[in-house]
Protein backbone atom coordinates (compact mmCIF):
# COMPACT_ATOMS: atom_id res chain seq x y z
CA UNK A 1 0.00 0.00 0.00
CA UNK A 2 1.17 3.51 -0.87
CA UNK A 3 -0.49 6.71 0.28
CA UNK A 4 -0.14 10.19 -1.18
CA UNK A 5 -1.36 13.41 0.39
CA UNK A 6 -1.70 16.22 -2.14
CA UNK A 7 -1.79 19.75 -0.69
CA UNK A 8 -2.76 22.79 -2.67
CA UNK A 9 -0.66 25.69 -1.42
CA UNK A 10 -2.34 28.06 1.03
CA UNK A 11 -3.88 31.39 -0.04
CA UNK A 12 -1.30 33.61 -1.69
CA UNK A 13 -1.05 37.36 -1.92
CA UNK A 14 -1.48 39.44 -5.06
CA UNK A 15 -0.76 42.75 -3.34
CA UNK A 16 2.88 43.07 -4.38
CA UNK A 17 3.50 44.60 -7.79
CA UNK A 18 6.55 43.79 -9.83
CA UNK A 19 7.28 40.34 -8.45
CA UNK A 20 7.19 37.17 -10.49
CA UNK A 21 4.39 34.65 -9.94
CA UNK A 22 6.84 32.12 -8.53
CA UNK A 23 7.79 34.58 -5.76
CA UNK A 24 4.27 35.42 -4.54
CA UNK A 25 4.09 35.00 -0.74
CA UNK A 26 1.28 33.66 1.41
CA UNK A 27 -1.39 36.01 2.72
CA UNK A 28 -1.94 36.16 6.48
CA UNK A 29 -5.08 34.10 5.91
CA UNK A 30 -2.99 31.52 4.05
CA UNK A 31 -0.53 31.22 6.91
CA UNK A 32 -3.39 30.83 9.40
CA UNK A 33 -5.14 28.22 7.23
CA UNK A 34 -1.91 26.23 6.80
CA UNK A 35 -1.50 25.97 10.57
CA UNK A 36 -5.17 25.03 11.05
CA UNK A 37 -5.13 22.29 8.41
CA UNK A 38 -1.71 20.94 9.43
CA UNK A 39 -2.85 20.67 13.06
CA UNK A 40 -6.02 18.87 11.98
CA UNK A 41 -4.01 16.52 9.78
CA UNK A 42 -1.64 15.73 12.64
CA UNK A 43 -4.60 14.27 14.56
CA UNK A 44 -5.78 12.14 11.62
CA UNK A 45 -2.72 10.67 9.90
CA UNK A 46 0.72 9.31 10.64
CA UNK A 47 3.53 11.64 9.62
CA UNK A 48 4.27 11.03 5.91
CA UNK A 49 7.64 9.51 5.10
CA UNK A 50 8.70 12.30 2.75
CA UNK A 51 7.66 15.90 2.05
CA UNK A 52 8.03 17.43 -1.43
CA UNK A 53 7.19 21.01 -2.43
CA UNK A 54 7.04 23.05 -5.59
CA UNK A 55 9.77 25.69 -5.72
CA UNK A 56 7.15 28.48 -5.73
CA UNK A 57 7.34 30.58 -2.56
CA UNK A 58 3.69 29.97 -1.63
CA UNK A 59 3.95 26.17 -1.95
CA UNK A 60 7.30 26.03 -0.20
CA UNK A 61 6.05 28.20 2.69
CA UNK A 62 2.98 25.96 3.03
CA UNK A 63 5.27 22.94 3.13
CA UNK A 64 7.46 24.52 5.81
CA UNK A 65 4.44 25.16 8.02
CA UNK A 66 3.34 21.52 7.64
CA UNK A 67 6.89 20.33 8.42
CA UNK A 68 6.86 22.40 11.58
CA UNK A 69 3.46 21.16 12.77
CA UNK A 70 3.94 17.52 11.77
CA UNK A 71 7.46 17.32 13.17
CA UNK A 72 9.26 16.66 9.90
CA UNK A 73 12.81 18.10 9.63
CA UNK A 74 12.69 21.13 7.33
CA UNK A 75 16.17 20.23 6.10
CA UNK A 76 14.64 17.08 4.58
CA UNK A 77 11.86 18.92 2.70
CA UNK A 78 12.54 18.21 -0.98
CA UNK A 79 12.04 21.02 -3.49
CA UNK A 80 10.92 19.95 -6.94
CA UNK A 81 11.01 22.61 -9.66
CA UNK A 82 8.86 20.58 -12.05
CA UNK A 83 5.87 20.81 -9.65
CA UNK A 84 5.60 24.50 -10.58
CA UNK A 85 4.45 23.52 -14.08
CA UNK A 86 0.69 23.69 -13.33
CA UNK A 87 0.23 20.39 -15.14
CA UNK A 88 -0.84 17.11 -13.63
CA UNK A 89 1.71 15.36 -15.85
CA UNK A 90 4.57 16.54 -13.65
CA UNK A 91 2.66 15.61 -10.50
CA UNK A 92 2.15 12.09 -11.82
CA UNK A 93 5.84 11.84 -12.80
CA UNK A 94 6.91 13.10 -9.37
CA UNK A 95 4.75 10.53 -7.58
CA UNK A 96 5.76 7.64 -9.83
CA UNK A 97 9.43 8.52 -9.26
CA UNK A 98 9.18 8.27 -5.45
CA UNK A 99 11.50 5.84 -3.71
CA UNK A 100 9.66 2.62 -2.83
CA UNK A 101 11.18 2.82 0.66
CA UNK A 102 8.51 5.49 1.32
CA UNK A 103 5.03 4.17 2.02
CA UNK A 104 3.58 7.68 2.23
CA UNK A 105 4.38 11.11 0.87
CA UNK A 106 2.95 14.62 1.05
CA UNK A 107 3.27 16.92 -1.96
CA UNK A 108 2.68 20.68 -1.96
CA UNK A 109 1.73 21.95 -5.40
CA UNK A 110 -0.71 24.06 -7.43
CA UNK A 111 -4.36 24.30 -8.47
CA UNK A 112 -4.63 22.91 -11.99
CA UNK A 113 -2.38 19.88 -11.61
CA UNK A 114 -3.91 18.93 -8.28
CA UNK A 115 -7.51 19.05 -9.50
CA UNK A 116 -6.65 16.92 -12.51
CA UNK A 117 -4.68 14.44 -10.42
CA UNK A 118 -7.24 13.87 -7.65
CA UNK A 119 -10.01 13.39 -10.19
CA UNK A 120 -7.95 11.00 -12.32
CA UNK A 121 -6.41 8.98 -9.48
CA UNK A 122 -8.91 9.30 -6.63
CA UNK A 123 -12.19 7.47 -6.16
CA UNK A 124 -14.32 10.55 -5.40
CA UNK A 125 -14.95 13.41 -7.82
CA UNK A 126 -13.84 16.72 -6.36
CA UNK A 127 -15.00 19.82 -8.22
CA UNK A 128 -12.27 22.07 -6.88
CA UNK A 129 -9.56 21.61 -4.26
CA UNK A 130 -9.46 24.90 -2.32
CA UNK A 131 -6.30 26.64 -1.21
CA UNK A 132 -4.67 24.63 1.59
CA UNK A 133 -6.94 21.70 0.79
CA UNK A 134 -5.49 18.23 1.33
CA UNK A 135 -6.57 15.11 -0.51
CA UNK A 136 -5.33 11.68 0.57
CA UNK A 137 -5.32 8.81 -1.91
CA UNK A 138 -4.30 5.24 -1.13
CA UNK A 139 -2.97 2.96 -3.84
CA UNK A 140 -2.99 -0.83 -3.81
CA UNK A 141 0.60 -1.25 -4.97
CA UNK A 142 4.05 -1.81 -3.53
CA UNK A 143 5.76 0.34 -6.16
CA UNK A 144 5.13 4.03 -6.79
CA UNK A 145 5.94 3.56 -10.48
CA UNK A 146 2.83 1.35 -10.77
CA UNK A 147 0.39 3.87 -9.30
CA UNK A 148 -3.04 3.58 -10.90
CA UNK A 149 -6.36 5.02 -9.72
CA UNK A 150 -6.79 4.38 -6.02
CA UNK A 151 -9.12 5.18 -3.16
CA UNK A 152 -9.70 8.69 -1.82
CA UNK A 153 -9.24 8.34 1.94
CA UNK A 154 -9.08 11.96 3.11
CA UNK A 155 -10.49 15.37 2.23
CA UNK A 156 -9.35 18.11 4.60
CA UNK A 157 -10.19 21.72 3.78
CA UNK A 158 -9.78 24.91 5.83
CA UNK A 159 -13.56 25.49 5.81
CA UNK A 160 -14.01 22.28 7.82
CA UNK A 161 -12.40 24.10 10.76
CA UNK A 162 -14.02 27.53 10.59
CA UNK A 163 -17.26 28.62 12.20
N, C-alpha and C positions, 0 to 999 in steps of 0.2 A: 504494500500500500504506500502510495505517495500522496502528500497533501500540499497544495499550494494556497497561499493567501495572497490575493491581489488587492493592493491598496491604491485607490486613486488619491493623488496628492491632496492635501488640505487646501482650503480656499486661499487663492493668491491675490496679490494686490496689483491693481492697474494704475495706481496713483502716481507712479514715478515715470516721468517722461524721459525719453532718450536712452532707456536701457533696453537691451535685447530681451526677447521673450525668455530665453534660457536663464536669464538672471533675475527674473521677477521673484520677489520674496513672498512669504506668507503674510496674509493680513492677520491682525490680532485675533479675529474670529477663527481663522485657520489654525493658529497656534492653540487656541483654547479647544477647538474641536479635536485636534490631533491628540491632545492629552486625554480628553474625555473618552474617545474611542479606544485609544491604547490601554487605558485603565480598565475599560469594559472587556476588552479582548484578553487582558491578563487573567481575568477571572474565568474565562471560558475555554481557553486553549493552552496547551503546553507551548513553551517558548520554541518558535521555529528554529531549525538547525542552522539556517543561513538567512541573511538579510541582504537584499540587492536593491539598489535605487538607481533611477535615472540620474544623469548628471545635472539635470535642471535644478536650480536652487530650491524651488518649491517642493519638488519630490525628495530631494536630499534632506532638506530640513524636516520634512514629515518623517522620513526614515530615522533621522537622529532622535526625534522625540520618541518614536516607538522603541528604539534601542534603549533609550534612557528608562522608559517605563517598564519594558519587558526584561531588563537586565541583560541585554546583549552588548558585548564590548563594541563601542563605536569604531574602534580601530579595525574591527573585522567586518564592518559594513562595506559591501562591495559596491562599487560605482560602475554602472554599465552605460556607456555613451549611446549604444544602439537603442536603448529604451526611450530615448528622447524622440524617436522617429514618428510617433503618433500613428503607428501601424501595428495591427495585431501580429503581423508576420514576425516582427522582431521579438515580441513578447513570447510567441510560440517557440522561436529559436532559442531564446534565453532559457526558457523552462526545459526544453528538450536537451539542452547542453549541461544541465545541472549534474553535479557529481552524484552518483548513485549511493554514496555514503550518507547523503542527506535524505532523510525520510520526509522532511517538511521544509518549506521555504516561504519567505514573505517577500513580495516584490512591490516596490513603490514606483508607479508609473503614471500614465496620462489617460485622459478621457477616451478618445476614440479607440485606441488599441484595447483598453480594458473592456469597454462595452462589447466589442466584437468578440474578444476572447471568452468572456463569461457566458455569452449566449451561444458560442460554438462548442465550448467544452464543458459547460455546466448543465445540470439537469432541469433548472428552472429558468424560464425567460425573465430577464430583468430589463425593463425599458430603459433605465438610465441609472448608472452608478453615480451617486452624488459625490461631491468633493469629500474626501476623507472616508468614503465608503470602503468597506472591506468585504470581499467575497471569498469564501473558502470552498475549494473544490477538492474532492478526494478521488484518486485514480486507482483502479485495480490493476496495478503493475508494479514490478520490482525495479523497472528501469525508466528513468525520466525520458529517454529517447523514444520510448514506446507509448507516450501519453496519448490517449484517445479520449473522447468525451467521457466524463466521469459524473460524480454525484455532487451537487451543490449541498454543502453541509453547514454553511454559515453565511448570513447576511447581517452585517453590522454597520449601521449608518448613524451619523451624529444625531439625527432627529429622533432616534429611539431613546435618547437620553436627555431630551429637552422637554420642558413643560410649557 
